[in-house]
């Protein structure tokens, strides 16, 4: 798997650490990977694009409600 190095604001690092401590994720790496994938999926499904669907970004039911309503 490719590795990426990024710098994030301290408040985001603290939120990620808190999610791991609360047991939402097994570790920091899993948290960042899952949160990034969720963000990309939300970004891709947030509006029409001229690009064709790329493999690995299929829509799953449950992420979005009606129109632009987010479902948590």
N, C-alpha and C positions, 0 to 999 in steps of 0.2 A: 504494500500500500504506500502511495506517495506520502511524504512528510512535508508539512507546511509550518513555517514559523511565523507567528504574528505577535504584535504588541497590542494589548487591550487595556482599556482604562481600569484602574484599580477597583471601581465599583462593580464592573462586570466580573472580574476575577473573584471578588467576594461573593457575588451571587452564585457563581458556579460552585465555589467551595461549599457554600451553604447547602446547595442542592445535593451535593455528594454526601455531606455530613448527615443530611436528613434521610439518606437512603434512596433518593430518587434515581441515582446512578451508582454503579459499582465503583467508578473512579473518575478522575478528572478527564482522562482521555475519552472515555465513553460519553461523558456529559457533553464535551465540546463537539464530538462527532455527531451525536444525536441532535443537539441544538442547532448545529450548522445545517444538517440535512433538513430539519424541520423548517428552518428559516428559508432555505433555498426552495423548498416545495411551496411554501406560502408565497414567496416572491414570484415564482413561476406561475402560480395559479391565480395571482391577484389581478390579472388583466390580460387582454388579448395581445398576442405577439404574432409577428410575421414568420417566425421560425417554426420549422416542423418540430414535433415532439422528439426529444432525444431519449435513447434507451436509459432506463434506470430512474426516470422521473415520471412514472405513471401516476395518475391521480388515484387516491384512495378515498373512499367515502368517509365522512366523519371529520375531516379537517376544516371544511368550510360549511356554513349553514346556507341560508338563502342569500343570494346576491353577495354582498361584501360582509355578511355577518360571520364573525369568528365564533366557533363553538369550542368550549373548553370543557 
